[in-house]
Amino acid sequence: MQQPSRILAEKSGKRVQMQIICIIFVAIKLKNHVLLNQTRRFNTQKGIRTRKKNKKIMFMKPATFKDNNWSTTKTAMLRLFIEKGNHTVAELAAGLGVSIPYATKSLNELVEAQLVQEVGKRDNYSRRAPRVYDLIATSGYFLGIDTGHDRLNLGIIDFCGNMVSNEYKMIYSYEDTNECFDMLTSKINDFIDASGIDRSLIRKACMSVGGRVNPIEGKAHNYFTCLNRPLAEALTESLGIEACIDNDTRCMTYGEYLKGCCKGYRNVVFVNISWGLGIGIIIDGKMYLGKSGYSGEIGHMHIYNNGIICHCGKTGCMETEASGAALQRNMTHALQNGAVSILSGRESAAEELSLSEIIDAIKREDVLSIDNLQKVAVELGTNLAGIINVFNPEILVIGGDLSVTGDYLTQPICMGIKKYSLNLVNEDSVIATSTLTDKAAVTGACLLAQRKLLQETN
């Protein structure tokens, strides 16, 4: 029979042996980990990144937007960065509804693709602060083009959405001719050359176009119809940059949603009151287009039995009484009937009274101009009450050319909405004025170019 002391000694020896084996095993793992990290650092300096697969080191090419391995998760992650700025891994996982390991994997792939980088650590943490990541601004640029019948605004944003080059209110007069189109693209090309940005780094361009636009097919039904082919196709060929087009109101809406007064809101109605009238709609953070992109044409809803012919060819459209065109018509009639204004005498000139002249008179506190503007605003508010009842938005934004008149326009609109919409519904909605004003369309065109590029990757 073994002595108790001998048994204890044997057990103690076995424990020592197990401890030695564990120490050796940990040392081997640490050595392999150090060697692997050294290999990764060496290869990263050469523009590649290593990964373990089947216990072998595999060499991977940097990812691109057109990579076959591109996932919807990476696209969604980029959109989170675009819409909400920098994130930690945990915040990305929560925002995407995925696990932290999966979010980490997708994030690392974006880092490898040189689209995202670490920018610091989150403040106000009692323990180890998590790393913060954001987009790399210089990884790509996007061109926005805002055209009208008498204006041209151009802008370029970086990958973070910062405007890095712009030119507003350029001299331009639209005509439906090939010569005018060539002149337009020449101005755009000159702007790109003057910006100092390598054309190859401009990943996509978007043009904001008034009227009925099919962004899916790249067709504008009342702008440069002389081309006899999709406008987006002609732009791509002339600029040497992949281009798309979208409705001007939708561009304004998206610009205001990301860079204006709509931050933090997910359900938005944007009202573009310029020469015509239209709305842009964002539902749960997503732009609503309709089947072919023609949504938001409220200006052509039949509201009045006034016999006034709209420019669409029908009578009694909403914008015959609630638009910049209605304001111009009413002012011209008032001046012809002898009403007193700082614009008196202007009605007899060879050229028609312009909307910009009336807006300037309002800024100079011309009473007749303010009175006529407020009549238009009351009509608009009455009709927007129905929009509030239908969509129940978190925020309704008043934008477009007439929005620069401020409270002269928005207060009568608010009264009309309050008077004719359901109180239970309108209490949910904030009524605000566009903060981007006349820069909303070009800003939104830049941002839509970026969004459309990401949509194409899936």
PyMOL commands that set and color helices and strands:
alter all, ss='L'
color gray80, all
select helices_A, chain A and resi 4-45+72-84+89-96+100-112+137-139+178-195+199-201+225-227+231-239+248-259+298-300+318-320+324-336+346-348+355-363+367-391+401-405+407-420+423-426+437-455
alter helices_A, ss='H'
color red, helices_A
select strands_A, chain A and resi 49-53+56-60+116-121+131-135+141-147+152-158+163-170+202-209+213-214+219-220+243-247+268-273+277-283+286-287+395-399+430-433
alter strands_A, ss='S'
color yellow, strands_A
deselect
rebuild
show_as cartoon
